Every structure is written in C-alpha cells, then in structure tokens.
Amino acid sequence: MRPSAGKRPIALLLACGAVLLASACGGGPEDSDASGNEADGPKIELTIATFNEFGYDDLYREYEAQHPNIKIVARKAPTVDAHIKNLDANLAAGTGLADIEAMEVSWIYNYLAKADKFVDLRQYGADDLKERWLDWKVAGATTQDGKIIGYGTDIGPEAICYRRDLFAKAGLPTDRTQVAELFPDWSSYFAVGRKFKQKVPGSAWYDSAVLTWEAMRNQLIQAYYSNQDRYLGAENPRLKKVWEQIVQGSEDGLSAKLPAWSDDWNKAFRTDKFATMACPGWLLGVIQDNAGSYGKGKWDVADVFPGGGGNWGGSYLTVPKQSPQPEEAARLAAWLTAPEQQVKVFKKVGSFPSTLDAYDDEQVKSQVNAYFNNAPVGQIFINRAKNVILKQHKGPREGEINQVFSAALARVDEGKQSPEAAWKQALDLADKAANTRTKG
C-alpha cells in the first residue's frame, strides 16, 4: 500500500499508470488445492484489517473458492491514521485485533518493538518463503533477534520525475538517459538545481522541502535511532547535514514551498511551478491525474535516484497473537503476498510488487507509460527497487519523530520560522516523543 502523507484523499492512493498482466495462482506453504477437500471441515472465519486500497477484494473471493471452509471478513479503514488508532487501541486492550493486520512501512518499526504481540511467522514457514522478496523488504519486518512479523506487500522504489520542457528551457539535456547522468548524488542534484534556477527564475527545482527531506533522510544509515534503538537527536551530525542542505535549497529558491497533497500542490502540476520531484512508481498516476492534458508529453521519468536507491511506500501483513487461528491467518497472508497475487494487485491498483519473481514477468519488464513520453516504467522501477539498500535502522517511535521534523521543515520552507528555531523546537518535541512509553 502507498504511504500515508497527511490526510490526503483516498483517490490519490488509487492512481498509478502501470498496467500488468496477471499470471497464474500461487500460494504459501501448506496451501490446500482448490479441489474442495476442505468443504467437510468446520467453517473458519478470518478477519483482515487494511487501510485505503490494497486491491484484495477479488483475491479474497479467489482464496475462498480454493478453500471452501474459509470465510474472509475484510475491515477497511479509510486512512492509515484511522487504522493505526484502531490497531493501537485493540493492542492495548488485548482483544479486538483482526487475524491479519496490515502495517504501513513508516509505522511497522513501532510494532517491531512489540514483536511479542505478533506471531513470529517463522513458525509457519517464513524462512522457506523469504527468498520471494527483495532482501531489504524482508529486513524491514525482521527484529534484531531474527523474528519475522510481516510478509511484504508492495513497495515504492523511487526515481526522478522531471519536466522535459523546463529542462530544455534551462539548456539541460532532456533525454532520460542523459538526465540520469546529471545527479548521481544529492550534492549534484542541488548543484544542477541552482544552475536551473539561474536560467529559469520563474520555476522552482522541486516541489517541496519536506518530500525532499523524506527522500534524503531515508538513505541515512542512522537517522533518528542507533542500531540499539537509542534515540540520537542532536548527536547525529548526518541528520543535521541533510537538514542544512534542504534549508539552503529553500533559501536559494529551489523549493516551490508547496505543502504536499494540498490544493496548491495539486494545482501546481498544471503550471510551470517546479521541474523535478522524488518519484515512487505510484506517484506517476498522481502526477497524471493532477496535470491532466497540460502535462502530457512534458513529464518524463529518469532511471536514477541521487545517492543510489530510495523507497517511499509499501506495507506488510502481520498476524497478531490475539488471532485464534494463527496458522490459517499466516497461510492466507503468505498467499496474498505471493508473486502471482502481487502481479494481480499491480494490474488492478498499481501497487508495485516487492517479490523478485514478479520482475520476471514479461508484462512487468516491458511496461511503458505513454503519458510520460513512453518511459519504460516497468524496467525503471525494477532497477530502482534493486538499487535500494536497507542500511537504516528505524526505531520504535520513528513515525512520530519524523512527523515532528517534517512539520518543522515545512515551517522553514514556508517562511514561518527560522531554521535555527525550527531545528531546536524539533529536537525538543522529538526527544519527548522518543521517551514516551508506548502502551500495548
């Protein structure tokens, strides 16, 4: 599932330009065949709690047809925030959780610290299945002592989307292969942006300081936490360096200073407000929806991400220990996240697969997006996914702390607070968040 970024409309989460062809059914360990042999057994009801749109409705019916003794009951929250609020309440109460609970990538780290509340899926074959996924996807749901609490759903590998017409106006190359050579790292990305700004003073280089922060901060080996879950705060000079780079970008006019998902941000795609943005695959549909006919042929995608690889988005399926039927729940979670099912979901709602076998599908590899100048988006995002290296350890209050720093940077970007005051305030608030005991 795509990430939560504030309270944006669900419609944004449904958009994606990629279309894939589904392949044959697959499943997890000990999957029963579709012969109906289970029909004589007792009826088992499995509940699954997700948020926004996972694209699973057809898969539920397919699984039920293959397993006549299974009835799947879906609980779908309208937003990530609503889902988390309900999950936390039921976790604290010790009752009320679904048999399968979805976890958004930005928040699963909070629950890795509560791994004793979730089934270690190694009990039901996770060790035999983990080669399905990109290694960094598995690592994101694995505790330091090796417990695997989630099966990976989608991911959000990042490339750079750019405006060909504005690049031409600035005298920059427009061919996506040449564009990919312009900024192998963030220093060169900002440097090219300053050159662009000199040539095209009426346009910014990127849309938002906050979204650029998200991209850069995610690449740090240690951002908010040490590998021992110790909050770092002001002790981390690398985090401060990223902050200073982005603040300087705002002072140099590189940011369009648009709050992400706001009406102004949405409308800006139909103008020449900015030229580039960090771009996971699911964002292509957002750009297309917002830019409409104005942007067709103007936008393109380069097979590059400064600093190597980056990921923005994705989820996991977990099995709480509250489940009275953890083996059946784990089996369903494994089936829903199998490569074959991930391709079907991608075809339906555009969520990019996290399983390696999905990348061998010819329809995935050959996928192009006509709106983005026939960019070979399938191969681009396969390449970007394989370039992600999960170096960063994320601690138990990662989500809350990142919200604090993102809000502070937004105030700086919009001229509402000085960088020094915003940094100090962020440190104070983040320290309080890091030291707040979590119930459950």
C-alpha positions in Angstrom: 0.0 0.0 0.0 1.1 3.5 -0.7 2.3 5.6 2.2 0.3 8.0 4.4 1.4 11.6 4.0 -1.0 13.7 6.0 -4.7 13.4 5.3 -4.8 13.3 1.5 -7.8 12.0 -0.4 -8.1 8.3 -1.0 -8.4 9.0 -4.7 -4.7 9.9 -4.8 -3.8 6.5 -3.4 -5.6 4.7 -6.3 -3.7 6.4 -9.1 -0.9 4.7 -11.0 0.0 4.5 -14.7 1.3 0.9 -14.7 -0.8 -2.0 -16.0 0.4 -5.5 -15.8 -0.9 -8.9 -16.9 -1.8 -11.2 -14.1 -0.2 -14.7 -14.0 -1.3 -17.9 -12.5 -2.3 -18.5 -8.9 0.3 -19.2 -6.3 0.3 -19.6 -2.6 2.1 -20.0 0.7 3.3 -23.1 2.5 0.9 -26.0 3.0 -1.6 -24.4 0.7 -4.6 -26.7 0.1 -5.6 -27.3 -3.5 -8.8 -26.0 -5.0 -10.5 -29.4 -5.1 -12.9 -28.5 -2.3 -11.5 -31.2 0.1 -11.8 -28.7 2.9 -15.5 -28.3 2.5 -16.2 -31.1 5.0 -14.3 -29.3 7.7 -15.6 -26.6 10.1 -16.1 -23.1 8.7 -13.3 -20.8 9.7 -13.7 -17.0 9.6 -10.6 -15.0 9.0 -10.7 -11.2 9.5 -8.2 -8.9 7.8 -7.8 -5.2 8.6 -6.3 -3.0 5.9 -6.5 0.7 5.0 -7.0 2.8 1.9 -7.0 0.4 -1.1 -5.0 -2.8 -1.1 -6.8 -4.3 -4.2 -7.5 -7.5 -2.4 -11.3 -7.9 -2.9 -11.1 -10.3 -5.9 -8.3 -12.2 -4.2 -10.5 -12.8 -1.2 -13.1 -14.4 -3.4 -10.5 -16.5 -5.2 -9.0 -17.8 -1.9 -12.4 -18.7 -0.6 -13.1 -20.6 -3.8 -9.9 -22.6 -3.3 -10.6 -23.1 0.4 -14.4 -23.7 0.9 -14.1 -23.9 4.7 -12.6 -20.3 4.9 -14.7 -17.1 5.1 -12.8 -13.9 4.8 -14.2 -10.8 6.5 -12.5 -7.5 5.4 -12.2 -4.5 7.6 -11.0 -1.5 5.6 -10.1 1.8 7.3 -10.3 4.9 5.1 -6.8 6.2 6.2 -3.6 4.9 7.7 -4.2 7.1 10.8 -7.6 5.6 11.4 -6.2 2.1 11.0 -3.3 2.8 13.5 -5.6 4.3 16.0 -7.8 1.2 16.0 -4.8 -1.1 16.0 -3.2 0.6 19.0 -6.5 0.6 21.0 -7.1 -3.1 20.4 -3.5 -4.0 21.0 -3.6 -2.2 24.4 -6.9 -3.8 25.3 -5.6 -7.3 24.5 -8.6 -8.0 22.3 -10.3 -6.9 19.1 -7.5 -7.2 16.5 -8.1 -8.9 13.2 -6.5 -12.2 12.4 -4.3 -10.3 9.9 -3.4 -6.7 10.4 -1.7 -4.6 7.7 1.2 -2.4 8.7 2.4 0.6 6.7 6.2 0.8 6.2 6.5 4.1 8.0 5.0 2.6 11.2 6.0 -1.0 11.4 9.1 -0.1 13.3 6.9 0.9 16.3 5.5 -2.7 16.3 8.8 -4.4 15.8 9.4 -3.2 19.4 6.3 -5.1 20.4 7.1 -8.2 18.5 5.9 -10.3 21.4 2.4 -9.3 20.5 2.7 -10.7 17.0 3.2 -14.2 15.6 6.8 -15.0 14.5 5.9 -16.2 11.0 8.9 -18.5 11.0 6.7 -20.8 12.9 4.6 -21.2 9.8 7.3 -21.3 7.1 8.6 -17.8 6.7 12.2 -19.0 6.5 11.2 -21.0 3.5 9.5 -18.1 1.8 11.8 -15.1 2.5 13.7 -15.6 -0.8 10.5 -14.4 -2.5 11.1 -10.8 -1.6 13.8 -8.2 -2.0 16.1 -8.7 1.0 15.5 -5.2 2.2 11.8 -5.8 2.2 12.2 -8.8 4.5 14.6 -6.9 6.7 12.0 -4.2 7.3 9.8 -6.7 9.2 12.5 -8.6 11.0 13.5 -7.9 14.6 17.1 -7.8 15.7 16.9 -11.3 17.1 15.5 -12.6 13.8 11.8 -12.8 14.3 9.8 -12.1 11.1 6.5 -10.5 12.0 5.3 -9.4 8.5 5.0 -10.6 4.9 5.8 -7.8 2.4 3.1 -6.4 0.1 4.0 -3.6 -2.2 6.9 -1.1 -2.3 7.6 2.4 -3.6 11.0 2.4 -5.3 12.0 6.0 -6.2 13.2 7.5 -9.5 13.3 11.2 -10.5 10.3 12.6 -12.5 11.2 15.8 -14.4 9.7 18.3 -16.8 11.3 17.9 -20.3 10.1 21.3 -21.4 11.6 23.2 -18.5 14.9 21.3 -18.8 15.1 22.4 -22.4 14.3 26.0 -21.4 17.3 25.8 -18.9 19.6 24.3 -21.5 19.7 21.0 -19.7 19.5 17.6 -21.6 16.0 16.2 -21.9 16.8 12.6 -22.9 16.1 10.4 -19.8 19.4 8.6 -20.2 21.4 11.8 -20.2 19.2 13.2 -17.3 20.1 10.2 -15.2 23.8 11.1 -15.5 23.2 14.6 -14.1 22.7 13.8 -10.5 24.2 10.6 -9.1 24.2 12.1 -5.6 22.4 14.8 -3.7 25.2 17.4 -4.0 25.0 17.2 -7.8 21.2 17.3 -7.6 21.2 20.6 -5.7 24.0 22.0 -7.9 22.1 21.3 -11.1 19.1 22.8 -9.4 20.9 26.1 -8.8 22.0 26.2 -12.5 18.4 25.6 -13.5 17.2 28.4 -11.2 19.6 30.9 -12.8 18.2 30.0 -16.3 14.5 29.7 -15.3 14.0 32.0 -12.4 10.2 31.7 -12.5 10.2 28.0 -11.7 11.5 26.1 -8.7 13.7 23.0 -8.9 11.5 20.7 -6.8 8.0 20.8 -5.3 8.6 20.5 -1.5 11.4 20.6 1.0 9.5 18.1 3.1 9.3 15.5 0.4 12.9 16.0 -0.5 13.8 15.6 3.2 11.9 12.3 3.2 13.9 11.0 0.3 17.3 12.1 1.7 16.6 11.1 5.4 15.5 7.6 4.4 19.0 7.0 3.0 20.9 7.6 6.2 22.4 4.6 7.9 21.2 6.1 11.2 18.7 9.0 11.2 16.8 9.2 14.4 17.9 6.0 16.1 21.1 4.0 16.7 21.1 0.3 15.9 20.4 -0.3 19.6 17.1 1.7 19.4 18.7 4.7 21.2 17.3 8.0 20.1 20.1 10.1 18.7 18.6 13.6 18.2 21.3 16.3 18.2 24.0 13.6 18.4 23.6 12.8 14.7 25.6 15.2 12.5 24.5 13.5 9.3 20.9 14.3 10.1 21.7 17.9 10.7 23.7 18.0 7.4 20.7 16.8 5.4 18.6 19.5 7.2 21.1 22.2 6.3 21.2 21.1 2.6 17.5 21.3 2.3 17.2 24.6 4.2 19.9 26.1 1.9 17.9 24.8 -1.0 14.8 26.7 0.3 16.9 29.8 0.8 18.2 29.5 -2.8 14.7 29.2 -4.2 15.0 25.6 -5.2 11.7 24.6 -3.4 8.3 25.6 -4.7 7.3 25.6 -1.0 4.1 23.6 -1.7 2.7 21.6 1.2 2.4 18.1 -0.2 -1.2 17.0 -1.0 -2.6 20.5 -0.5 -4.8 22.1 -3.1 -2.0 24.4 -4.2 0.3 21.3 -4.6 -2.3 19.6 -6.7 -2.9 22.7 -8.9 0.8 23.3 -9.4 1.1 20.3 -11.7 -0.9 22.3 -14.3 1.6 25.1 -14.2 5.4 25.6 -14.5 5.8 25.8 -10.8 8.6 23.2 -10.4 10.8 20.9 -12.6 11.6 17.8 -10.7 10.4 15.6 -7.8 11.4 12.4 -6.0 9.0 9.9 -7.6 8.0 6.5 -6.5 6.1 4.5 -9.1 2.7 5.1 -7.5 3.2 8.9 -7.8 3.0 8.7 -11.6 -0.7 8.3 -11.5 -1.0 11.3 -9.1 1.0 13.5 -11.5 -1.1 12.4 -14.4 -4.4 13.0 -12.6 -3.3 16.4 -11.4 -1.6 17.6 -14.5 -4.1 16.3 -17.0 -3.7 17.2 -20.6 -1.4 20.1 -19.7 1.3 17.7 -18.6 1.1 15.0 -21.2 4.5 14.8 -23.0 6.0 17.4 -20.7 6.7 14.9 -17.8 9.3 12.1 -18.0 11.0 9.6 -15.7 14.8 9.1 -15.3 16.2 5.9 -14.1 18.2 7.5 -11.3 17.8 8.4 -7.7 20.5 10.6 -6.0 22.6 8.6 -3.6 21.6 5.2 -5.0 18.2 3.9 -4.2 15.2 5.0 -2.2 11.9 3.7 -1.2 8.7 5.6 -0.3 5.7 3.4 0.5 4.6 -0.1 0.9 3.2 -2.3 3.6 3.2 -5.7 5.4 0.7 -8.2 6.6 1.1 -9.3 10.2 -0.7 -11.9 12.4 -1.3 -10.7 15.9 -1.1 -13.3 18.7 -4.7 -12.4 19.5 -5.7 -14.4 16.5 -7.4 -17.7 17.5 -6.3 -19.3 14.2 -2.8 -18.0 13.6 -1.8 -20.9 11.2 -4.7 -20.2 8.9 -4.1 -16.5 9.1 -0.4 -16.9 8.3 -1.3 -19.2 5.3 -3.7 -16.5 3.9 -1.1 -13.7 4.4 1.5 -15.8 2.6 -0.9 -16.4 -0.3 -2.0 -12.8 -0.6 1.7 -11.6 -0.8 2.9 -14.3 -3.2 4.4 -13.1 -6.5 1.4 -14.2 -8.5 -1.0 -12.2 -6.3 1.2 -9.2 -6.2 1.1 -9.0 -10.0 -2.7 -9.2 -10.0 -2.8 -6.4 -7.4 -0.4 -4.3 -9.5 -2.7 -4.8 -12.5 -5.7 -3.7 -10.5 -4.5 -0.7 -8.4 -0.9 -0.2 -9.4 0.9 -1.2 -6.2 4.5 -2.1 -7.2 5.5 -5.7 -6.3 8.1 -6.5 -3.7 8.7 -10.0 -4.9 11.5 -10.9 -7.3 9.6 -13.4 -9.5 7.1 -10.6 -10.3 10.0 -8.8 -12.1 10.5 -11.7 -14.5 7.0 -11.3 -15.8 7.3 -10.0 -19.4 4.5 -7.6 -18.9 6.3 -6.0 -16.0 9.6 -5.7 -17.8 8.1 -4.3 -21.0 5.6 -1.9 -19.3 5.7 1.7 -20.7 3.8 4.8 -19.8 2.5 6.8 -22.7 1.8 9.9 -20.6 5.5 10.1 -19.6 6.9 10.0 -23.1 6.6 6.2 -23.3 9.0 5.9 -20.4 9.9 2.2 -19.8 8.5 2.5 -16.3 8.4 -1.3 -15.6 12.1 -1.7 -16.1 13.0 1.7 -14.5 11.2 0.8 -11.2 12.6 -2.8 -11.3 16.0 -1.2 -11.5 15.3 1.3 -8.8 13.9 -1.4 -6.5 17.1 -3.5 -6.8 19.2 -0.4 -6.0 17.6 0.1 -2.6 19.8 -1.0 0.3 18.2 -1.0 3.6 21.0 0.4 5.7 19.0 2.4 8.1 17.7 1.2 11.4 14.4 2.7 12.4 13.3 2.8 16.0 10.0 2.3 17.8 8.9 6.0 17.6 10.1 6.6 14.1 6.8 7.7 12.7 6.0 10.3 15.3 9.6 11.7 15.3 9.6 12.1 11.6 6.3 14.0 11.7 7.9 16.4 14.1 10.9 17.1 11.9 8.8 17.3 8.7 6.5 19.8 10.3 9.5 21.9 11.4 11.0 21.9 7.9 7.6 22.9 6.4 7.6 25.9 8.7 11.0 26.9 7.5 10.2 26.2 3.8 7.1 28.4 4.1 8.9 31.2 5.9 7.0 30.8 9.1 10.1 30.0 11.3 13.8 30.4 11.2 15.9 27.3 10.6 17.6 27.6 14.0 14.4 27.9 15.9 12.7 25.2 13.9 15.6 22.8 14.5 15.6 23.4 18.2 11.9 23.0 18.5 12.0 19.8 16.5 14.7 18.4 18.8 12.7 19.2 21.9 9.5 17.7 20.6 11.2 14.6 19.1 13.0 14.0 22.4 9.7 13.9 24.2 8.2 11.6 21.6 11.2 9.2 21.8 10.9 9.0 25.6 7.1 8.4 25.7 6.2 5.0 26.8 4.1 3.1 24.4 1.1 1.2 25.7 0.4 -2.3 24.5 
